[in-house]
Amino acid sequence: MNNLRTAVICLAAINIVTALGVVYNKHNSRMLFKKTRVLSSAIDRANVDWGRLQIEESTLARFGRIEELATKDLKMRLPEHTEIKTVLK
């Protein structure tokens, strides 16, 4: 009878510990899933920003714009044929 009581108490304790472990793991799983969704959303936003930056870079770096800024803001011009000098080594 004493062994039976001890066995029942041990099995009940193991059952309780196992149930707590399941609850703990389920909670961790939900928290990790939530973090995954947040990070996935952040990645999506970063990809959208990256695409916008690439479009902006291509717009700002187009040759016509660079030439326009050089002539207008920096007062640069193409040299005349007579102004070009070749330097030989």
Backbone as CSV, one residue per row, in Angstrom:
resi,resn,N_x,N_y,N_z,CA_x,CA_y,CA_z,C_x,C_y,C_z
1,MET,0.827,-1.193,0.000,0.000,0.000,0.000,0.869,1.253,0.000
2,ASN,1.953,1.231,0.761,2.857,2.372,0.854,3.560,2.598,-0.482
3,ASN,3.926,1.502,-1.154,4.574,1.619,-2.468,3.608,2.171,-3.507
4,LEU,2.369,1.768,-3.428,1.347,2.253,-4.356,1.127,3.756,-4.188
5,ARG,1.074,4.208,-2.941,0.894,5.632,-2.656,2.093,6.427,-3.174
6,THR,3.272,5.929,-2.977,4.490,6.594,-3.442,4.510,6.665,-4.966
7,ALA,4.105,5.563,-5.604,4.071,5.529,-7.065,3.051,6.528,-7.602
8,VAL,1.884,6.617,-6.984,0.846,7.556,-7.425,1.320,8.991,-7.250
9,ILE,1.952,9.275,-6.134,2.466,10.632,-5.879,3.548,10.984,-6.897
10,CYS,4.440,10.050,-7.187,5.509,10.290,-8.172,4.915,10.527,-9.556
11,LEU,3.940,9.701,-9.944,3.315,9.874,-11.248,2.539,11.187,-11.335
12,ALA,1.904,11.588,-10.270,1.181,12.859,-10.254,2.162,14.029,-10.379
13,ALA,3.298,13.938,-9.681,4.320,14.987,-9.749,4.898,15.068,-11.159
14,ILE,5.174,13.921,-11.758,5.695,13.894,-13.127,4.669,14.477,-14.094
15,ASN,3.414,14.153,-13.887,2.340,14.664,-14.729,2.246,16.189,-14.628
16,ILE,2.348,16.718,-13.431,2.282,18.170,-13.210,3.485,18.859,-13.851
17,VAL,4.680,18.291,-13.654,5.889,18.875,-14.240,5.800,18.853,-15.768
18,THR,5.321,17.760,-16.323,5.158,17.657,-17.769,4.144,18.681,-18.283
19,ALA,3.039,18.841,-17.592,2.026,19.817,-17.992,2.599,21.230,-17.953
20,LEU,3.374,21.543,-16.911,4.003,22.859,-16.842,5.005,23.053,-17.981
21,GLY,5.731,21.997,-18.323,6.671,22.074,-19.443,5.955,22.333,-20.763
22,VAL,4.817,21.691,-20.968,4.042,21.907,-22.185,3.554,23.350,-22.251
23,VAL,3.048,23.859,-21.147,2.563,25.246,-21.110,3.708,26.216,-21.378
24,TYR,4.865,25.977,-20.762,6.032,26.839,-20.955,6.487,26.828,-22.415
25,ASN,6.570,25.651,-22.999,6.998,25.542,-24.399,5.991,26.179,-25.350
26,LYS,4.726,26.023,-25.083,3.697,26.639,-25.918,3.799,28.167,-25.854
27,HIS,4.030,28.688,-24.650,4.187,30.133,-24.474,5.414,30.624,-25.257
28,ASN,6.541,29.922,-25.124,7.754,30.305,-25.861,7.515,30.248,-27.362
29,SER,6.814,29.237,-27.800,6.510,29.095,-29.224,5.700,30.289,-29.721
30,ARG,4.720,30.712,-28.973,3.904,31.866,-29.367,4.728,33.154,-29.384
31,MET,5.606,33.325,-28.400,6.443,34.523,-28.353,7.415,34.551,-29.546
32,LEU,8.000,33.402,-29.876,8.918,33.339,-31.007,8.182,33.576,-32.331
33,PHE,6.965,33.071,-32.440,6.173,33.313,-33.642,5.866,34.803,-33.779
34,LYS,5.552,35.437,-32.665,5.271,36.872,-32.681,6.512,37.647,-33.131
35,LYS,7.686,37.282,-32.599,8.927,37.942,-33.003,9.203,37.716,-34.485
36,THR,8.917,36.512,-34.954,9.119,36.199,-36.363,8.257,37.087,-37.244
37,ARG,7.003,37.284,-36.860,6.104,38.143,-37.632,6.596,39.594,-37.625
38,VAL,7.066,40.062,-36.470,7.566,41.443,-36.374,8.798,41.611,-37.265
39,LEU,9.724,40.642,-37.211,10.932,40.729,-38.030,10.602,40.602,-39.512
40,SER,9.654,39.774,-39.845,9.238,39.629,-41.238,8.652,40.940,-41.757
41,SER,7.871,41.594,-40.934,7.302,42.890,-41.303,8.410,43.929,-41.486
42,ALA,9.409,43.900,-40.603,10.532,44.837,-40.709,11.328,44.575,-41.985
43,ILE,11.501,43.316,-42.348,12.209,42.972,-43.581,11.436,43.494,-44.785
44,ASP,10.126,43.336,-44.771,9.301,43.824,-45.870,9.427,45.342,-46.024
45,ARG,9.382,46.053,-44.896,9.533,47.511,-44.949,10.919,47.900,-45.468
46,ALA,11.949,47.177,-45.031,13.309,47.466,-45.484,13.450,47.215,-46.989
47,ASN,12.809,46.169,-47.488,12.862,45.895,-48.926,12.163,46.990,-49.721
48,VAL,11.059,47.491,-49.219,10.362,48.591,-49.898,11.240,49.840,-49.895
49,ASP,11.852,50.150,-48.756,12.744,51.312,-48.680,13.933,51.155,-49.626
50,TRP,14.488,49.941,-49.700,15.627,49.679,-50.580,15.229,49.922,-52.037
51,GLY,14.062,49.466,-52.418,13.592,49.702,-53.780,13.436,51.183,-54.077
52,ARG,12.872,51.912,-53.129,12.724,53.366,-53.310,14.075,54.057,-53.426
53,LEU,15.045,53.627,-52.606,16.381,54.229,-52.670,17.064,53.928,-53.994
54,GLN,16.862,52.729,-54.525,17.450,52.405,-55.824,16.850,53.274,-56.928
55,ILE,15.549,53.489,-56.875,14.897,54.362,-57.862,15.422,55.785,-57.728
56,GLU,15.538,56.257,-56.485,16.042,57.617,-56.252,17.480,57.753,-56.735
57,GLU,18.302,56.747,-56.463,19.697,56.791,-56.903,19.795,56.823,-58.426
58,SER,19.006,56.006,-59.089,19.065,55.991,-60.552,18.583,57.321,-61.122
59,THR,17.613,57.939,-60.469,17.120,59.242,-60.927,18.180,60.318,-60.738
60,LEU,18.834,60.315,-59.576,19.824,61.352,-59.288,21.126,61.152,-60.061
61,ALA,21.431,59.925,-60.459,22.712,59.641,-61.104,22.623,59.605,-62.628
62,ARG,21.478,59.921,-63.206,21.377,59.860,-64.664,22.288,60.919,-65.274
63,PHE,22.826,60.599,-66.419,23.863,61.443,-67.030,23.369,62.848,-67.328
64,GLY,22.174,62.971,-67.847,21.649,64.297,-68.198,21.580,65.218,-66.999
65,ARG,21.213,64.691,-65.876,21.119,65.511,-64.666,22.507,65.955,-64.211
66,ILE,23.467,65.048,-64.276,24.832,65.390,-63.862,25.402,66.481,-64.762
67,GLU,25.180,66.341,-66.070,25.671,67.357,-67.002,24.977,68.702,-66.756
68,GLU,23.690,68.652,-66.480,22.933,69.877,-66.208,23.463,70.572,-64.954
69,LEU,23.704,69.824,-63.898,24.236,70.421,-62.670,25.640,70.969,-62.883
70,ALA,26.446,70.262,-63.664,27.816,70.724,-63.914,27.812,72.044,-64.670
71,THR,26.951,72.179,-65.650,26.932,73.430,-66.427,26.257,74.561,-65.671
72,LYS,25.194,74.251,-64.960,24.426,75.308,-64.290,25.079,75.745,-62.972
73,ASP,25.339,74.804,-62.090,25.829,75.150,-60.753,27.341,75.366,-60.709
74,LEU,28.092,74.545,-61.429,29.554,74.631,-61.363,30.160,75.443,-62.510
75,LYS,29.294,75.922,-63.421,29.737,76.725,-64.571,30.778,75.978,-65.402
76,MET,30.607,74.670,-65.535,31.520,73.869,-66.340,31.010,73.837,-67.776
77,ARG,31.928,73.564,-68.703,31.548,73.445,-70.104,32.494,72.446,-70.757
78,LEU,32.082,71.980,-71.922,32.951,71.095,-72.683,34.064,71.928,-73.307
79,PRO,35.301,71.449,-73.274,36.394,72.225,-73.861,36.315,72.213,-75.391
80,GLU,36.789,73.283,-75.968,36.873,73.346,-77.427,37.988,72.413,-77.887
81,HIS,37.933,72.086,-79.163,38.930,71.168,-79.712,40.343,71.729,-79.560
82,THR,40.480,73.021,-79.681,41.804,73.651,-79.569,42.301,73.694,-78.133
83,GLU,41.417,73.566,-77.175,41.807,73.615,-75.758,42.266,72.257,-75.222
84,ILE,42.048,71.202,-75.963,42.403,69.860,-75.510,43.885,69.611,-75.787
85,LYS,44.612,69.209,-74.754,46.029,68.922,-74.878,46.262,67.465,-74.484
86,THR,47.080,66.768,-75.215,47.398,65.376,-74.935,48.738,65.336,-74.225
87,VAL,48.809,64.635,-73.128,50.037,64.503,-72.362,50.582,63.107,-72.597
88,LEU,51.800,63.038,-73.106,52.455,61.750,-73.356,53.506,61.521,-72.294
89,LYS,53.727,60.297,-72.023,54.715,59.953,-71.005,56.090,59.868,-71.591
